[in-house]
């Protein structure tokens, strides 16, 4: 009863103040205590391709849990439906990442990977035959995503199948590539076979294949499947895959990069043979140029790990990345993996679960910085479902292979402030603020248009509420709604009240405002 009273009082307090006037969204009177957000619909940046998450590694088990639970989990990830109060049922991810395993799961303890929750099965058996049921739990989520309207699917590989590795394991030895020199073509044909086999089994054809993952790391500790590569080795492998995809009429596009850090895209850093990937792969005249191959998508991918704090450093590195990408005509950048790792300059520790708003606010900040400073066209989270005590899951589960409980995190809903409303094809537009000098922490604001839809995401890291005016000049906005993620709300929907001059953004919250451009 006390909880119901608290919630009722919270909504009563929030409803009258969460307001936006405007049918023309222009504010003639300025207020010193109000932050003005100027939105320029004519000044545009990158198109958005997708927001996604990965099925590694838990979905191999959770996909076989009782279907009453797996369907509820799938709804949280993929559903576009709304609840009775207008709040979203799920975060409507627009891309799902499928881990094409290397076979360590079949090797069991002899794989050398001690934690079975970090092993992965392979469709390719030891005798060279294929079994399309070997990754059944993951395939369940693949089909569940499609049933709920997801249209983009990415198959990624941490290690080539153990059938093709030098040491017969799914992790490397001595920091050198574990793909046998004579097996590039065999690995390429295997990927073509996997694309066709999964399509025949599930009806889903991968839009993208990412054949290498974080090639800068040694992957020699047996902590998970992994394989290092130099840029020259990646280029050779991609040429083999391009040839095989053409010969086998595979429509999937090859994505390259998946760099362990964004710095390896534009700098040699500490890995001279594995850095400067933008120029090596996409600048004509480079010995490793693969940008002109028929099946290579003109996108470079990297992971946001270890570059997100402090904020000034995060922005500077992303501005360098943006410049390097812009030097290659037609190239785009995608952030393809992230969860909260390390100590992040003392701002937040990646250890220990945090189902609350603090981790969610940090996640939202990373998404915001990648979208606005790095011009990321896609943003993808690492592991959608986690059984461990880290800040690496959108949904957490009991470490039980057959059944258990699941737990939503505020990080899930914070990502939903973006993924639910910023759909494929949306265009980022300019948003800048005035009147923030009184705030301890500046608001983080990004804006997007999608046809006649306007989407504005506002992150308030301050403990107190902040009043905001949205200024779109003479352009009118209709049917405005706010969707709030905070300590007490999970993408809670509120009507934006007309005939007021500002909208109040709650302290420590992420708020998405949507409306129709008139």
C-alpha positions in Angstrom: 0.0 0.0 0.0 2.8 2.4 0.9 4.5 1.8 -2.5 1.2 2.5 -4.3 0.8 5.8 -2.4 4.4 6.8 -3.2 3.9 6.0 -6.9 0.5 7.9 -7.0 2.1 10.9 -5.3 5.0 10.8 -7.7 2.8 10.8 -10.7 0.6 13.6 -9.3 3.7 15.7 -8.7 5.2 14.9 -12.1 2.2 15.3 -14.4 1.5 19.0 -13.9 5.1 20.0 -14.4 6.2 17.8 -17.2 5.1 20.3 -19.8 5.8 21.7 -23.2 4.2 24.5 -24.8 4.4 24.9 -28.0 2.4 24.4 -30.4 5.1 26.4 -32.2 7.8 25.4 -29.8 9.2 28.9 -29.7 9.6 30.7 -26.4 9.3 34.5 -26.4 10.1 34.9 -22.7 13.4 33.8 -21.4 13.8 32.6 -17.8 17.1 32.5 -16.0 16.3 29.3 -14.3 15.2 27.5 -17.5 17.5 25.8 -19.9 16.7 26.5 -23.6 17.3 23.7 -26.1 17.6 25.1 -29.6 16.8 22.4 -32.2 17.7 23.0 -35.8 15.9 20.5 -38.1 17.8 21.7 -41.1 21.3 21.0 -39.7 21.7 17.2 -40.0 24.4 14.7 -39.2 24.4 10.8 -39.5 21.6 8.4 -40.4 20.9 5.9 -37.7 21.1 2.2 -38.8 20.2 0.4 -35.6 20.4 -0.2 -31.9 21.3 -3.8 -30.9 22.6 -6.3 -28.4 24.4 -9.6 -28.4 23.1 -13.1 -27.5 26.5 -14.2 -26.2 26.8 -16.2 -24.2 23.8 -16.8 -22.0 21.1 -17.3 -24.7 22.5 -20.8 -25.5 21.0 -21.8 -22.1 18.2 -19.2 -21.5 16.7 -20.0 -24.9 15.9 -23.4 -23.5 14.2 -22.2 -20.4 10.4 -22.5 -20.0 8.8 -20.6 -22.8 6.6 -18.5 -20.5 9.8 -16.9 -19.2 11.8 -16.7 -22.5 8.8 -15.0 -24.2 8.7 -12.4 -21.5 12.4 -11.8 -21.8 12.0 -11.6 -25.6 9.2 -9.0 -25.2 11.5 -6.9 -23.1 14.1 -6.8 -25.8 12.1 -6.7 -29.0 8.5 -5.8 -28.4 7.0 -2.6 -30.0 3.8 -3.0 -28.0 2.6 -0.6 -25.3 1.1 -1.1 -21.9 -2.3 0.3 -20.9 -0.8 3.5 -19.6 1.0 4.1 -22.9 4.4 3.0 -21.6 6.5 0.6 -23.8 6.3 -3.1 -23.1 9.9 -3.5 -24.4 12.8 -1.5 -25.8 12.3 -2.6 -29.4 15.9 -3.4 -30.4 16.3 -3.0 -34.2 19.3 -5.4 -34.5 20.2 -8.7 -32.9 23.8 -10.0 -32.8 24.1 -13.8 -33.0 27.4 -15.4 -31.8 28.5 -18.0 -34.4 30.4 -20.2 -32.1 33.7 -22.0 -32.7 32.9 -25.3 -31.0 34.4 -25.0 -27.5 31.1 -26.1 -26.0 31.3 -29.4 -27.8 34.9 -29.8 -26.5 33.6 -29.3 -23.0 36.4 -29.3 -20.4 39.0 -30.2 -23.0 38.3 -26.8 -24.6 40.6 -25.1 -22.1 37.8 -22.6 -21.4 37.0 -23.3 -17.8 33.7 -21.4 -17.6 31.1 -23.3 -19.6 28.9 -20.1 -19.7 31.7 -18.6 -21.9 32.0 -21.6 -24.3 30.1 -21.6 -27.6 28.8 -24.3 -29.8 29.6 -24.6 -33.5 27.3 -25.7 -36.3 30.3 -27.6 -37.7 30.9 -31.0 -36.2 34.4 -32.5 -35.7 33.8 -34.9 -38.6 33.0 -32.0 -41.0 29.2 -32.4 -41.0 26.8 -29.7 -39.9 24.1 -29.9 -37.3 21.8 -26.9 -37.4 20.4 -27.7 -33.9 23.8 -27.2 -32.2 22.9 -23.6 -31.3 19.2 -24.2 -30.6 18.9 -21.9 -27.6 20.4 -19.0 -29.6 18.2 -19.7 -32.6 15.1 -19.5 -30.4 16.0 -15.9 -29.6 16.8 -15.3 -33.3 13.3 -16.3 -34.3 11.7 -14.5 -31.3 13.3 -11.3 -32.5 12.0 -11.7 -36.0 8.5 -12.6 -34.7 8.5 -9.2 -32.9 9.5 -7.2 -35.9 13.3 -7.1 -35.8 14.6 -6.8 -39.4 18.4 -6.7 -38.9 20.6 -9.6 -37.9 24.3 -9.8 -37.5 26.3 -13.0 -37.2 29.6 -12.4 -35.4 32.6 -14.7 -34.8 35.0 -14.6 -31.9 37.1 -17.5 -33.2 37.1 -19.6 -36.4 35.8 -23.2 -35.8 38.3 -25.3 -33.9 38.4 -27.5 -37.1 40.4 -24.7 -38.7 42.6 -23.4 -35.9 46.3 -24.0 -35.4 46.1 -25.4 -31.9 42.7 -27.1 -32.2 41.3 -24.7 -29.6 39.0 -21.7 -29.8 41.6 -19.4 -28.3 45.1 -18.6 -29.5 48.6 -19.4 -28.4 51.4 -16.9 -28.2 49.4 -13.9 -29.4 49.5 -15.0 -33.1 46.5 -15.7 -35.3 45.0 -19.1 -34.6 43.6 -19.5 -38.1 45.7 -21.9 -40.1 47.4 -20.3 -43.1 45.8 -22.8 -45.5 42.3 -22.5 -44.0 41.3 -19.0 -45.1 39.2 -20.3 -48.0 37.7 -23.1 -45.9 36.7 -20.6 -43.2 35.2 -18.4 -45.8 33.1 -21.3 -47.3 32.1 -22.3 -43.8 30.6 -18.8 -43.2 28.7 -19.0 -46.5 27.4 -22.4 -45.4 26.3 -21.0 -42.0 24.4 -18.1 -43.6 22.5 -20.5 -45.9 22.0 -23.1 -43.1 20.6 -20.7 -40.6 18.3 -19.2 -43.3 17.0 -22.7 -44.1 16.4 -23.6 -40.5 15.0 -20.3 -39.1 14.0 -18.3 -42.2 16.5 -15.6 -41.2 19.3 -14.5 -43.4 22.0 -12.5 -41.7 22.2 -9.0 -43.0 25.8 -8.8 -41.8 28.6 -11.1 -41.0 31.5 -9.9 -38.8 34.3 -12.5 -39.1 36.8 -11.1 -36.6 36.4 -9.7 -33.1 38.8 -7.5 -31.2 41.8 -8.7 -33.2 44.2 -6.5 -31.2 44.1 -8.7 -28.2 46.2 -11.9 -27.7 43.3 -14.2 -26.7 45.7 -16.6 -25.1 44.3 -17.0 -21.6 41.5 -19.3 -22.3 38.9 -17.0 -20.8 36.7 -17.2 -23.8 36.8 -17.9 -27.6 39.0 -15.4 -29.4 41.5 -15.0 -32.2 44.1 -12.2 -32.9 44.8 -10.9 -36.4 47.0 -8.3 -38.0 45.4 -6.0 -40.5 47.1 -7.8 -43.4 45.6 -11.1 -42.1 42.1 -9.6 -41.8 42.4 -8.2 -45.4 43.4 -11.6 -46.7 40.5 -13.3 -44.9 38.0 -10.7 -46.0 39.1 -11.2 -49.6 38.5 -15.0 -49.2 35.0 -14.4 -47.7 34.1 -11.9 -50.4 35.0 -14.5 -53.1 33.1 -17.2 -51.4 30.0 -15.1 -50.8 30.0 -14.1 -54.5 30.4 -17.7 -55.6 27.7 -19.0 -53.3 25.3 -16.1 -53.9 25.3 -15.0 -50.2 23.7 -11.6 -49.8 25.1 -10.9 -46.3 27.5 -7.9 -46.1 30.9 -8.3 -44.5 31.6 -5.9 -41.6 35.2 -5.2 -40.6 36.9 -3.8 -37.6 35.3 -4.8 -34.3 38.4 -3.1 -32.9 38.9 -3.5 -29.2 39.2 0.2 -28.8 38.2 3.2 -31.1 41.8 4.4 -31.0 42.9 1.4 -33.2 40.7 2.9 -36.0 42.8 6.1 -36.4 46.0 5.4 -34.6 48.8 2.8 -34.6 48.7 3.1 -30.8 50.6 0.2 -29.2 49.7 -2.3 -32.0 51.4 -1.0 -35.2 50.3 -3.9 -37.4 46.7 -3.8 -35.9 46.0 -0.1 -35.8 45.1 2.6 -38.3 42.3 0.4 -39.6 40.3 3.1 -41.3 43.2 4.0 -43.7 44.5 0.4 -44.0 41.1 -1.0 -45.0 39.3 1.9 -46.7 42.0 4.2 -48.2 42.6 3.4 -51.8 46.3 2.5 -52.4 46.7 0.8 -49.1 48.1 -2.8 -49.4 45.3 -3.9 -47.2 42.6 -2.0 -49.0 39.3 -4.0 -49.1 36.8 -1.1 -49.3 36.1 -1.8 -53.0 35.1 -5.4 -52.6 31.6 -6.2 -53.6 30.4 -7.7 -50.4 32.2 -5.4 -47.9 29.9 -2.9 -46.2 31.4 0.6 -46.1 31.3 0.8 -42.3 34.1 0.6 -39.8 33.3 -0.9 -36.4 34.9 -0.5 -33.0 34.1 -1.1 -29.3 33.8 1.8 -26.8 35.7 0.1 -24.0 38.3 2.1 -22.0 37.7 5.4 -23.8 34.5 6.7 -22.1 36.0 8.6 -19.1 36.7 11.3 -18.3 34.2 13.1 -20.5 36.7 15.5 -22.0 38.9 12.6 -23.1 36.0 10.7 -24.4 34.9 13.6 -26.6 38.4 14.3 -27.9 39.0 10.7 -29.0 35.7 10.6 -30.7 36.3 13.9 -32.5 39.6 12.4 -33.8 37.6 9.3 -35.0 35.0 11.5 -36.7 37.7 13.3 -38.6 39.4 10.1 -39.7 36.1 8.6 -40.9 35.2 11.8 -42.8 38.4 11.6 -44.7 37.1 8.5 -46.5 34.1 9.4 -48.7 31.0 7.4 -48.0 32.5 5.6 -44.9 30.4 5.4 -41.7 31.2 4.4 -38.2 29.3 1.9 -35.9 29.8 1.3 -32.2 29.4 -2.5 -32.1 30.1 -3.6 -28.5 30.1 -2.0 -25.1 29.4 -2.7 -21.5 30.7 -1.0 -18.4 34.2 -2.4 -17.7 37.2 -1.1 -15.6 37.2 1.8 -13.2 36.5 4.5 -15.8 38.7 7.1 -14.3 37.1 6.5 -11.0 33.6 7.5 -12.3 32.0 4.0 -12.1 33.4 0.5 -11.5 32.5 -2.2 -13.9 32.5 -4.8 -11.1 29.3 -5.7 -9.3 25.7 -5.6 -10.7 23.9 -2.4 -10.6 20.2 -2.7 -11.4 19.6 0.9 -10.5 19.8 4.3 -12.1 23.5 5.2 -11.6 24.7 2.6 -14.1 21.9 3.5 -16.4 22.9 7.1 -16.4 26.5 6.2 -17.2 25.3 3.9 -20.1 23.1 6.7 -21.5 26.1 9.1 -21.3 28.2 6.7 -23.4 25.5 6.3 -26.0 25.0 10.1 -26.1 28.8 10.7 -26.6 29.1 8.0 -29.3 26.1 9.4 -31.2 27.0 13.1 -30.9 30.8 13.1 -30.9 31.6 10.0 -32.9 28.6 10.3 -35.2 27.9 6.6 -34.7 25.3 5.3 -37.1 24.7 2.2 -34.9 25.1 1.4 -31.2 25.2 -2.1 -29.9 25.5 -3.4 -26.4 27.6 -6.4 -25.4 25.7 -9.2 -23.6 21.9 -8.8 -23.5 21.5 -11.4 -20.8 24.1 -11.8 -18.0 24.4 -14.4 -15.1 27.4 -12.7 -13.5 28.2 -9.9 -11.0 29.3 -7.3 -13.5 27.7 -4.3 -15.2 27.4 -6.2 -18.4 23.8 -7.2 -18.8 20.6 -5.5 -19.8 18.7 -8.4 -18.2 20.2 -10.6 -15.5 19.4 -14.2 -14.8 20.2 -16.9 -12.3 23.1 -18.9 -13.4 21.0 -21.9 -14.1 21.0 -23.7 -17.5 17.4 -25.0 -17.3 15.3 -22.6 -15.3 15.5 -19.6 -13.0 14.5 -16.0 -12.4 15.3 -13.0 -14.5 15.9 -9.4 -13.4 15.5 -6.2 -15.4 18.0 -3.4 -15.0 17.6 0.3 -15.4 20.3 -0.1 -18.1 17.7 -1.9 -20.2 15.3 0.9 -20.0 18.0 3.6 -20.5 18.9 1.9 -23.8 15.2 1.9 -24.6 15.2 5.7 -24.4 17.1 5.5 -27.6 16.3 2.1 -29.3 12.6 2.3 -28.8 12.2 5.7 -30.5 15.2 6.3 -32.7 14.4 3.8 -35.5 16.5 2.8 -38.5 16.6 5.6 -41.0 16.2 8.4 -38.4 18.5 11.4 -38.9 20.4 13.1 -36.1 19.8 16.9 -36.1 21.4 19.7 -34.3 20.6 20.4 -30.6 22.4 23.0 -28.5 21.6 24.5 -25.1 21.7 27.9 -23.4 21.3 28.8 -19.8 23.1 25.9 -18.1 25.6 27.9 -16.1 23.6 27.3 -12.9 23.7 23.5 -13.3 26.4 21.4 -11.6 26.3 18.9 -14.5 25.3 20.0 -18.0 22.3 18.3 -19.6 23.2 15.9 -22.4 20.8 16.4 -25.3 20.5 14.8 -28.7 17.8 15.2 -31.3 16.6 13.2 -34.3 13.9 13.4 -37.0 12.3 10.5 -38.7 10.0 11.7 -41.4 7.5 13.8 -39.5 8.6 12.5 -36.1 10.8 14.5 -33.7 12.7 12.6 -31.0 14.7 14.4 -28.3 16.7 12.6 -25.6 17.7 14.5 -22.4 20.0 13.1 -19.8 19.9 14.9 -16.4 22.7 13.8 -14.1 21.9 16.5 -11.6 20.1 15.4 -8.4 17.5 18.2 -8.9 14.9 18.7 -11.5 15.7 21.0 -14.4 13.1 23.0 -16.4 13.7 23.0 -20.2 12.3 25.0 -23.1 12.4 23.3 -26.5 12.9 25.9 -29.2 12.2 24.8 -32.8 11.6 28.2 -34.1 8.4 28.5 -36.2 8.0 24.8 -36.6 5.1 23.4 -34.7 5.1 20.1 -32.7 2.0 18.1 -32.0 1.1 15.1 -29.9 4.1 15.4 -27.6 4.8 12.7 -25.1 7.6 12.1 -22.6 9.1 8.7 -21.7 11.0 8.7 -18.4 13.6 6.4 -17.0 14.5 7.2 -13.4 14.9 5.4 -10.1 11.2 5.1 -9.9 10.2 4.8 -13.6 10.9 2.4 -16.5 10.3 4.4 -19.7 7.1 5.6 -18.1 4.9 7.5 -20.5 3.4 10.9 -19.7 1.3 13.3 -21.8 3.2 16.5 -22.4 0.8 19.2 -21.1 0.1 22.1 -23.5 -0.2 25.7 -22.5 3.0 25.6 -20.3 6.3 27.2 -21.2 8.7 24.4 -20.1 9.1 20.7 -19.5 10.6 19.6 -16.2 13.3 16.9 -16.5 13.5 15.0 -13.3 16.8 14.7 -11.4 18.9 11.6 -12.3 16.8 10.6 -15.2 16.8 10.0 -19.0 13.8 11.4 -20.8 12.8 10.9 -24.4 10.3 13.5 -25.8 8.5 12.6 -29.0 6.2 14.6 -31.2 4.9 15.2 -34.7 6.5 17.9 -36.8 3.8 20.2 -38.4 
